[in-house]
Amino acid sequence: MRSYSVYLIKGSNLEQAQQVFGSAEIVDGSEWMRCRFTKDDEPPEDEVLFGEESLTQAKSEILGEVVFVFGDTSVDGFVYEHSKGGEIVRKLVWFPMLDDDWNSGWICVEGEPEIWEESLFRKDKLEQFLAIERDRFTEEMEAEYQEYAERVREDWAIKNIEKGHTYPECDGTAILLVERYYGVERQA
């Protein structure tokens, strides 16, 4: 996988989904339809990435519940947008941030956490993240590191994702977590 995007629509009104998206298919054994699957897709426009525009909100006024997901493993990009009845329920965007170190991080976080996100907060990933972060602090900065590590552990414990944070780490493969959660995994 390099990159792809897909819309997921809850329900079985295939004709209506096809009118909105042009292409749609019912996923066997799921209450979701897969629409406009685009292999080797480009990331959404900056206005979408930074939360100024939505890909799902208006469509959900027509179709009910709509999820958009994009994953790109070449740049570790991930976009998740979930709307229901014209309202954004959750939006998460993980991409390289334009800071001095060109770190990846959460550039947009809106709405309330969803169950599938819990898989981003594995204990081994916390320890791995803190070990890498530890190397950024000198011995003279021990107190600052301990304070920072405590804040990260607190966020981890409550599974809190915040805009601007570089944790929990994410990448383009998170699209597979979303597909598994919604029961729309594609067969290779």
C-alpha angles and dihedrals in degrees: 000000000000100000143327141157133208140177119223119204122193113226140036105267093121094169093055092047090050090052091054099039106022092229129050139152134190112241111228113242093012137094088225136087123214113226135185097356105192119192117205090014125173119238117267119268119283091255088062094043093052094045098251092117134028132221095196110031100083092037090054090058087065102031103032107228121027132176125189120192131180127182130182120179094187093068099016091246123163131174125182123178125172123182133174128190094348096312129104109241097181137353125183127174123183115184141134107292119222097241130127093272096040091232122176116239148139107301096172130027120169134160132010125320118266128216096251090062091069089079089067090064102066116157093233090054090053093053091045092050093048092048091054092045091049089065090060093062123075123220089260088059097055094119091051091049093050090050091048093046090051091052090050091049091050092051090046092051092054092036093238121174115193133187111257095023121122092211145117085035116233139178141178093287090072085086086074091056090054093048091049092049093052093042095241101117113156122229115240 
